[in-house]
Amino acid sequence: MEIKALIVDDEPLAQNVIEQFARKIPNLLIAGKCNDAIAAHQWMQENNADLIFLDINMPKLSGISFLKNLKDAPLVIFTTAYSEYALEGFELNAVDYLKKPFSFDRFCKAFFKAEELLSLKHTAKLKEPDLSVEKQFFFIKSNKKTYKINFSEICHIEGLGDYIQVHLENQKIVTNLSMKRILEILPETMFYRIHKSYIISLEKIELVEGNSVLVNKKRLPVGNSYRQQFMDFINENM
């Protein structure tokens, strides 16, 4: 099971250490890095993470305050040089608390705790009845109208800040949803995110060339941070 993680730390050296350790663990993917909690909050609005490596003592907003205000927070491993925050961190149900500087062995111990919790959560989810299997559509509001959107009609989705534009074959609909929220609605087997601002229908792909994808006669860019994973997906399905 691949685990996507976000690093939130104002020290570039600390970010590098975590990233280097993460590269040694095959199923741990660093999906993003943020220098402060404000940037992390914005990142979480448009992206998903299973785990956050979160520094506590940061400018603007502390890691603890960030976590307290985060809705549907993923698992968190605190990383900090200040041991006095440990108790408060555990009261927020943190998976573990890594005191800087920490070794690779200690990093692994914390990660394996998170991995076990995520595995248990995933197993429990599989046992739940899937009530969405037959669902082939969803509803969105735009200009005081409610539209029924069939998943099969979507060509791609474009992020526009706090809004998205749903591109159908012959129509465009703008609605007040974040990219993160629409990803939660779309079936994972039918759609793929190729860029910070673009989600495409796999069914509507016509051509992949260089750093772009042709979808319903429209050429869309593949973001640098999404390219390798997207190409791996393409190669797996050849």
C-alpha positions in Angstrom: 0.0 0.0 0.0 1.5 3.3 -1.1 1.5 6.0 1.6 1.5 9.6 0.5 3.1 12.0 3.0 3.4 15.8 3.4 6.4 17.4 5.0 5.7 20.7 6.9 8.8 22.2 8.3 10.4 25.7 8.1 14.0 24.2 8.1 15.2 23.1 4.7 17.8 20.8 6.3 15.0 19.0 8.3 12.9 18.6 5.1 15.9 17.1 3.3 16.6 14.6 6.1 13.0 13.4 6.1 13.0 13.2 2.3 16.2 11.2 2.2 14.9 8.8 4.9 11.6 8.4 3.0 13.4 7.4 -0.2 14.7 4.4 1.6 11.2 3.1 2.3 9.6 1.7 -1.0 6.0 2.5 -0.2 6.5 6.0 1.3 6.0 8.8 -1.2 6.6 12.4 -0.3 3.8 14.1 -2.2 4.5 17.6 -1.0 6.7 19.9 1.1 5.7 23.1 2.8 7.7 25.7 4.7 5.0 26.8 7.1 1.5 25.8 8.3 -0.3 28.4 6.2 1.2 26.9 3.0 0.3 23.4 4.3 -3.3 24.4 4.8 -3.5 25.6 1.2 -1.8 22.5 0.0 -4.4 20.3 1.9 -7.2 22.2 0.2 -6.2 20.8 -3.2 -4.4 17.6 -2.3 -4.6 14.4 -0.3 -2.1 13.0 2.1 -2.2 9.9 4.3 0.5 11.2 6.7 2.0 14.5 7.7 5.5 14.9 9.1 4.8 18.1 11.1 7.2 20.5 12.8 5.7 22.2 15.8 7.7 25.4 16.3 7.2 27.4 13.1 6.6 31.0 12.2 3.1 32.4 11.5 1.2 29.3 12.9 2.5 26.5 15.1 2.1 22.9 14.0 -0.2 22.2 17.0 -2.5 25.1 16.1 -2.5 24.0 12.4 -3.5 20.4 13.4 -6.2 21.7 15.8 -7.9 23.6 13.0 -7.5 20.9 10.3 -10.7 19.1 9.3 -10.4 15.4 8.5 -6.7 15.4 9.5 -4.6 12.6 8.2 -2.2 10.8 10.5 0.5 13.0 12.0 4.1 12.4 13.1 5.5 15.4 15.0 9.1 16.4 14.3 10.6 19.0 16.6 13.6 19.9 18.6 11.5 20.9 21.6 10.5 18.0 23.9 8.2 20.1 26.0 5.6 19.8 23.2 5.5 16.0 23.3 2.5 15.7 25.8 0.3 18.1 23.9 1.2 16.4 20.6 0.1 13.0 21.9 -3.1 14.6 23.3 -3.9 15.4 19.6 -3.6 11.7 18.8 -0.3 12.0 17.0 1.1 8.7 15.8 4.5 9.5 17.2 6.9 12.3 18.2 10.4 12.5 16.7 12.8 14.7 18.6 15.4 16.3 16.3 18.0 15.1 15.4 16.5 11.6 14.9 18.1 8.5 13.3 16.8 6.5 10.4 15.9 3.6 12.8 13.8 6.0 14.9 12.2 7.4 11.7 11.3 3.9 10.6 9.8 3.0 14.0 7.4 6.0 13.7 6.5 5.3 10.1 5.7 1.6 10.8 3.3 2.7 13.5 1.5 4.9 10.9 1.6 2.2 8.3 0.0 -0.3 10.7 -2.8 2.2 11.5 -3.4 3.0 7.9 -3.5 -0.8 7.1 -6.1 -1.4 9.8 -8.2 1.6 8.5 -8.0 0.3 5.0 -9.0 -3.2 6.0 -12.0 -1.8 8.0 -13.0 0.2 5.0 -12.9 -2.8 2.7 -15.3 -4.6 5.0 -17.9 -1.8 4.8 -20.7 -2.2 2.2 -19.9 -0.2 -0.9 -23.1 1.8 -1.5 -21.6 3.8 -4.4 -20.9 1.0 -6.9 -24.0 1.7 -8.9 -23.6 5.5 -8.8 -22.7 6.9 -12.2 -23.4 10.5 -11.6 -23.4 13.4 -9.1 -25.0 16.8 -8.9 -23.4 20.3 -8.8 -24.8 23.8 -8.6 -23.9 26.6 -11.0 -25.7 30.0 -11.5 -28.6 29.0 -9.3 -29.1 25.8 -11.3 -28.5 22.2 -10.4 -26.8 20.0 -13.0 -26.7 16.2 -13.1 -23.3 15.2 -14.3 -22.6 11.7 -15.6 -19.1 10.6 -14.9 -18.9 9.2 -18.5 -19.6 12.7 -19.9 -16.7 14.4 -18.3 -13.6 15.1 -20.4 -11.5 16.9 -17.9 -11.8 19.2 -14.9 -9.9 22.4 -14.5 -9.1 24.0 -11.1 -9.8 27.8 -10.8 -8.8 28.7 -7.2 -11.9 28.1 -5.1 -13.8 26.9 -8.1 -13.6 24.2 -10.7 -14.7 24.1 -14.4 -16.1 20.8 -15.5 -15.4 20.3 -19.2 -18.0 18.0 -20.9 -17.9 17.2 -24.6 -20.1 20.1 -25.5 -20.4 22.2 -22.4 -18.5 23.8 -19.5 -19.9 24.2 -16.0 -18.2 26.3 -13.3 -19.0 25.4 -9.7 -17.8 26.2 -6.2 -15.8 23.1 -5.4 -12.1 22.6 -4.6 -9.9 20.1 -6.5 -9.5 18.1 -3.3 -13.3 17.8 -2.9 -14.0 16.8 -6.5 -11.3 14.1 -6.3 -13.2 12.6 -3.4 -16.4 12.5 -5.6 -14.8 11.1 -8.8 -14.3 7.3 -9.2 -10.5 6.7 -8.9 -10.7 4.1 -11.7 -12.1 6.6 -14.2 -10.1 9.8 -13.5 -6.4 10.8 -13.0 -4.8 14.0 -11.8 -2.0 15.1 -14.1 -1.4 18.7 -12.9 -2.2 20.9 -10.0 -5.0 22.4 -12.1 -6.1 19.4 -14.2 -7.9 16.1 -13.7 -8.6 14.0 -16.8 -11.0 11.3 -17.8 -8.9 8.2 -18.6 -11.6 7.2 -21.1 -11.2 10.4 -23.0 -7.4 10.3 -23.4 -6.5 10.4 -27.2 -2.7 10.8 -27.0 0.1 11.2 -24.6 3.1 13.1 -26.0 6.0 14.6 -24.1 4.7 16.6 -21.2 1.1 16.8 -22.5 -2.0 14.8 -22.9 -4.6 15.2 -25.6 -8.1 14.9 -24.2 -11.2 15.5 -26.4 -9.0 17.5 -28.9 -7.6 19.7 -26.1 -3.9 19.5 -25.2 -3.3 19.6 -21.4 0.0 19.9 -19.6 1.3 17.2 -17.2 2.8 18.8 -14.1 6.4 18.0 -13.2 5.4 16.6 -9.8 2.8 14.4 -11.4 4.7 13.2 -14.5 6.6 10.2 -13.2 3.6 8.7 -11.4 1.4 9.3 -14.5 3.9 7.7 -16.8 4.2 4.7 -14.5 0.5 4.4 -14.6 0.5 4.5 -18.5 3.3 1.9 -18.7 1.5 -0.4 -16.3 -1.5 -0.4 -18.6 0.3 -1.0 -21.9 
